[in-house]
Amino acid sequence: MVDTTDENIINEGGFEDILAQLIEKIDKPSIKSSLKDSLIINKITSDSVYFITISKVAQLIFSNKEHMRYIEDKLSEVMGKTMAIDVTFENKESYFTRKLS
């Protein structure tokens, strides 16, 4: 039997599905295109999603409070409950070096 409690919701394949659904829900073209290939879900807890962004443009989007609230609203629709977002910037080279180690 698969455990589907909040704390054990999702494996990394599920992360990709959630991210795809989030990007699909975003109806502001500039935000959608900026986040599409530069956002990674690092982990999910019962009330937060921890993203890593590998793009300075995506980092700027998240630094705008209005954009952040908009994305949190869209994420909450995907997750079916209110979720907070935590974003960390990491340059591409560092991220991929760390993932390949």
Rosetta constraint file for C-alpha pairs under 8 A:
AtomPair CA 3 CA 8 HARMONIC 6.74 0.50
AtomPair CA 3 CA 9 HARMONIC 7.65 0.50
AtomPair CA 4 CA 8 HARMONIC 6.08 0.50
AtomPair CA 4 CA 9 HARMONIC 5.28 0.50
AtomPair CA 5 CA 9 HARMONIC 5.83 0.50
AtomPair CA 6 CA 45 HARMONIC 7.10 0.50
AtomPair CA 6 CA 46 HARMONIC 5.19 0.50
AtomPair CA 7 CA 44 HARMONIC 7.84 0.50
AtomPair CA 7 CA 45 HARMONIC 5.75 0.50
AtomPair CA 7 CA 46 HARMONIC 5.66 0.50
AtomPair CA 9 CA 44 HARMONIC 7.94 0.50
AtomPair CA 10 CA 14 HARMONIC 5.22 0.50
AtomPair CA 10 CA 15 HARMONIC 6.55 0.50
AtomPair CA 10 CA 44 HARMONIC 7.61 0.50
AtomPair CA 11 CA 15 HARMONIC 6.44 0.50
AtomPair CA 12 CA 16 HARMONIC 6.62 0.50
AtomPair CA 13 CA 17 HARMONIC 6.64 0.50
AtomPair CA 14 CA 18 HARMONIC 6.20 0.50
AtomPair CA 15 CA 19 HARMONIC 6.12 0.50
AtomPair CA 15 CA 41 HARMONIC 6.06 0.50
AtomPair CA 16 CA 20 HARMONIC 6.08 0.50
AtomPair CA 16 CA 41 HARMONIC 7.68 0.50
AtomPair CA 17 CA 21 HARMONIC 6.19 0.50
AtomPair CA 18 CA 22 HARMONIC 6.11 0.50
AtomPair CA 18 CA 78 HARMONIC 7.03 0.50
AtomPair CA 18 CA 79 HARMONIC 7.84 0.50
AtomPair CA 19 CA 23 HARMONIC 6.19 0.50
AtomPair CA 19 CA 40 HARMONIC 7.65 0.50
AtomPair CA 19 CA 41 HARMONIC 7.21 0.50
AtomPair CA 20 CA 24 HARMONIC 6.13 0.50
AtomPair CA 21 CA 25 HARMONIC 6.27 0.50
AtomPair CA 21 CA 78 HARMONIC 6.54 0.50
AtomPair CA 22 CA 26 HARMONIC 6.54 0.50
AtomPair CA 22 CA 74 HARMONIC 6.38 0.50
AtomPair CA 22 CA 75 HARMONIC 5.78 0.50
AtomPair CA 22 CA 78 HARMONIC 6.32 0.50
AtomPair CA 23 CA 32 HARMONIC 6.04 0.50
AtomPair CA 23 CA 35 HARMONIC 7.47 0.50
AtomPair CA 23 CA 36 HARMONIC 6.41 0.50
AtomPair CA 24 CA 32 HARMONIC 8.00 0.50
AtomPair CA 25 CA 74 HARMONIC 6.29 0.50
AtomPair CA 26 CA 31 HARMONIC 7.38 0.50
AtomPair CA 26 CA 32 HARMONIC 5.87 0.50
AtomPair CA 26 CA 71 HARMONIC 7.45 0.50
AtomPair CA 26 CA 74 HARMONIC 6.75 0.50
AtomPair CA 27 CA 32 HARMONIC 7.06 0.50
AtomPair CA 28 CA 32 HARMONIC 6.09 0.50
AtomPair CA 29 CA 33 HARMONIC 6.00 0.50
AtomPair CA 30 CA 34 HARMONIC 6.13 0.50
AtomPair CA 31 CA 35 HARMONIC 6.16 0.50
AtomPair CA 31 CA 58 HARMONIC 7.95 0.50
AtomPair CA 31 CA 61 HARMONIC 7.10 0.50
AtomPair CA 32 CA 36 HARMONIC 5.81 0.50
AtomPair CA 33 CA 37 HARMONIC 7.84 0.50
AtomPair CA 34 CA 38 HARMONIC 7.20 0.50
AtomPair CA 34 CA 57 HARMONIC 6.45 0.50
AtomPair CA 34 CA 58 HARMONIC 5.64 0.50
AtomPair CA 35 CA 39 HARMONIC 5.69 0.50
AtomPair CA 35 CA 58 HARMONIC 5.65 0.50
AtomPair CA 38 CA 53 HARMONIC 5.52 0.50
AtomPair CA 38 CA 54 HARMONIC 5.20 0.50
AtomPair CA 38 CA 55 HARMONIC 5.59 0.50
AtomPair CA 38 CA 58 HARMONIC 6.92 0.50
AtomPair CA 39 CA 51 HARMONIC 6.61 0.50
AtomPair CA 39 CA 52 HARMONIC 5.95 0.50
AtomPair CA 39 CA 53 HARMONIC 4.61 0.50
AtomPair CA 39 CA 54 HARMONIC 6.57 0.50
AtomPair CA 39 CA 55 HARMONIC 7.94 0.50
AtomPair CA 39 CA 58 HARMONIC 7.68 0.50
AtomPair CA 40 CA 51 HARMONIC 5.50 0.50
AtomPair CA 40 CA 52 HARMONIC 5.14 0.50
AtomPair CA 40 CA 53 HARMONIC 6.21 0.50
AtomPair CA 41 CA 49 HARMONIC 7.06 0.50
AtomPair CA 41 CA 50 HARMONIC 5.94 0.50
AtomPair CA 41 CA 51 HARMONIC 4.49 0.50
AtomPair CA 41 CA 52 HARMONIC 6.28 0.50
AtomPair CA 42 CA 49 HARMONIC 7.78 0.50
AtomPair CA 42 CA 50 HARMONIC 5.42 0.50
AtomPair CA 42 CA 51 HARMONIC 5.36 0.50
AtomPair CA 42 CA 52 HARMONIC 6.26 0.50
AtomPair CA 43 CA 49 HARMONIC 6.13 0.50
AtomPair CA 43 CA 50 HARMONIC 5.24 0.50
AtomPair CA 43 CA 51 HARMONIC 7.31 0.50
AtomPair CA 44 CA 48 HARMONIC 5.89 0.50
AtomPair CA 44 CA 49 HARMONIC 4.55 0.50
AtomPair CA 44 CA 50 HARMONIC 6.14 0.50
AtomPair CA 45 CA 49 HARMONIC 6.42 0.50
AtomPair CA 47 CA 82 HARMONIC 6.98 0.50
AtomPair CA 47 CA 83 HARMONIC 4.98 0.50
AtomPair CA 47 CA 84 HARMONIC 6.23 0.50
AtomPair CA 48 CA 83 HARMONIC 5.09 0.50
AtomPair CA 48 CA 84 HARMONIC 4.53 0.50
AtomPair CA 48 CA 85 HARMONIC 5.67 0.50
AtomPair CA 48 CA 86 HARMONIC 7.14 0.50
AtomPair CA 49 CA 83 HARMONIC 6.89 0.50
AtomPair CA 49 CA 84 HARMONIC 6.32 0.50
AtomPair CA 49 CA 85 HARMONIC 5.14 0.50
AtomPair CA 49 CA 86 HARMONIC 6.30 0.50
AtomPair CA 50 CA 85 HARMONIC 6.05 0.50
AtomPair CA 50 CA 86 HARMONIC 4.76 0.50
AtomPair CA 50 CA 87 HARMONIC 5.94 0.50
AtomPair CA 50 CA 88 HARMONIC 7.83 0.50
AtomPair CA 51 CA 85 HARMONIC 7.28 0.50
AtomPair CA 51 CA 86 HARMONIC 6.08 0.50
AtomPair CA 51 CA 87 HARMONIC 4.77 0.50
AtomPair CA 51 CA 88 HARMONIC 6.32 0.50
AtomPair CA 52 CA 87 HARMONIC 5.69 0.50
AtomPair CA 52 CA 88 HARMONIC 4.86 0.50
AtomPair CA 52 CA 89 HARMONIC 5.72 0.50
AtomPair CA 52 CA 90 HARMONIC 6.65 0.50
AtomPair CA 53 CA 58 HARMONIC 6.48 0.50
AtomPair CA 53 CA 59 HARMONIC 6.51 0.50
AtomPair CA 53 CA 87 HARMONIC 6.96 0.50
AtomPair CA 53 CA 88 HARMONIC 6.25 0.50
AtomPair CA 53 CA 89 HARMONIC 4.97 0.50
AtomPair CA 53 CA 90 HARMONIC 6.20 0.50
AtomPair CA 53 CA 91 HARMONIC 7.94 0.50
AtomPair CA 54 CA 58 HARMONIC 7.65 0.50
AtomPair CA 54 CA 89 HARMONIC 6.03 0.50
AtomPair CA 54 CA 90 HARMONIC 5.24 0.50
AtomPair CA 54 CA 91 HARMONIC 5.06 0.50
AtomPair CA 54 CA 92 HARMONIC 5.18 0.50
AtomPair CA 54 CA 95 HARMONIC 7.47 0.50
AtomPair CA 55 CA 59 HARMONIC 6.27 0.50
AtomPair CA 55 CA 89 HARMONIC 7.43 0.50
AtomPair CA 55 CA 90 HARMONIC 7.82 0.50
AtomPair CA 55 CA 91 HARMONIC 6.90 0.50
AtomPair CA 55 CA 92 HARMONIC 7.54 0.50
AtomPair CA 56 CA 60 HARMONIC 6.22 0.50
AtomPair CA 56 CA 89 HARMONIC 7.65 0.50
AtomPair CA 57 CA 61 HARMONIC 6.42 0.50
AtomPair CA 58 CA 62 HARMONIC 6.43 0.50
AtomPair CA 59 CA 63 HARMONIC 6.27 0.50
AtomPair CA 59 CA 87 HARMONIC 7.98 0.50
AtomPair CA 59 CA 89 HARMONIC 6.43 0.50
AtomPair CA 60 CA 64 HARMONIC 6.64 0.50
AtomPair CA 61 CA 67 HARMONIC 6.18 0.50
AtomPair CA 61 CA 68 HARMONIC 7.25 0.50
AtomPair CA 62 CA 67 HARMONIC 6.31 0.50
AtomPair CA 62 CA 68 HARMONIC 5.16 0.50
AtomPair CA 62 CA 87 HARMONIC 7.46 0.50
AtomPair CA 63 CA 67 HARMONIC 7.89 0.50
AtomPair CA 63 CA 68 HARMONIC 7.13 0.50
AtomPair CA 64 CA 68 HARMONIC 6.14 0.50
AtomPair CA 65 CA 69 HARMONIC 6.18 0.50
AtomPair CA 66 CA 70 HARMONIC 6.24 0.50
AtomPair CA 67 CA 71 HARMONIC 6.16 0.50
AtomPair CA 68 CA 72 HARMONIC 6.10 0.50
AtomPair CA 68 CA 85 HARMONIC 7.96 0.50
AtomPair CA 69 CA 73 HARMONIC 6.11 0.50
AtomPair CA 70 CA 74 HARMONIC 6.38 0.50
AtomPair CA 71 CA 75 HARMONIC 6.04 0.50
AtomPair CA 72 CA 76 HARMONIC 6.03 0.50
AtomPair CA 72 CA 82 HARMONIC 7.99 0.50
AtomPair CA 72 CA 83 HARMONIC 6.54 0.50
AtomPair CA 72 CA 84 HARMONIC 6.24 0.50
AtomPair CA 72 CA 85 HARMONIC 6.31 0.50
AtomPair CA 73 CA 77 HARMONIC 6.39 0.50
AtomPair CA 73 CA 82 HARMONIC 7.65 0.50
AtomPair CA 74 CA 78 HARMONIC 6.46 0.50
AtomPair CA 75 CA 79 HARMONIC 6.13 0.50
AtomPair CA 75 CA 83 HARMONIC 6.84 0.50
AtomPair CA 76 CA 80 HARMONIC 5.68 0.50
AtomPair CA 76 CA 81 HARMONIC 5.14 0.50
AtomPair CA 76 CA 82 HARMONIC 4.82 0.50
AtomPair CA 76 CA 83 HARMONIC 5.31 0.50
AtomPair CA 77 CA 81 HARMONIC 6.80 0.50
AtomPair CA 77 CA 82 HARMONIC 7.93 0.50
AtomPair CA 79 CA 83 HARMONIC 7.56 0.50
AtomPair CA 90 CA 94 HARMONIC 6.58 0.50
AtomPair CA 90 CA 95 HARMONIC 6.08 0.50
AtomPair CA 91 CA 95 HARMONIC 6.22 0.50
AtomPair CA 92 CA 96 HARMONIC 6.10 0.50
AtomPair CA 93 CA 97 HARMONIC 5.96 0.50
AtomPair CA 94 CA 98 HARMONIC 6.06 0.50
AtomPair CA 95 CA 99 HARMONIC 6.20 0.50
AtomPair CA 96 CA 100 HARMONIC 6.03 0.50
AtomPair CA 97 CA 101 HARMONIC 6.27 0.50
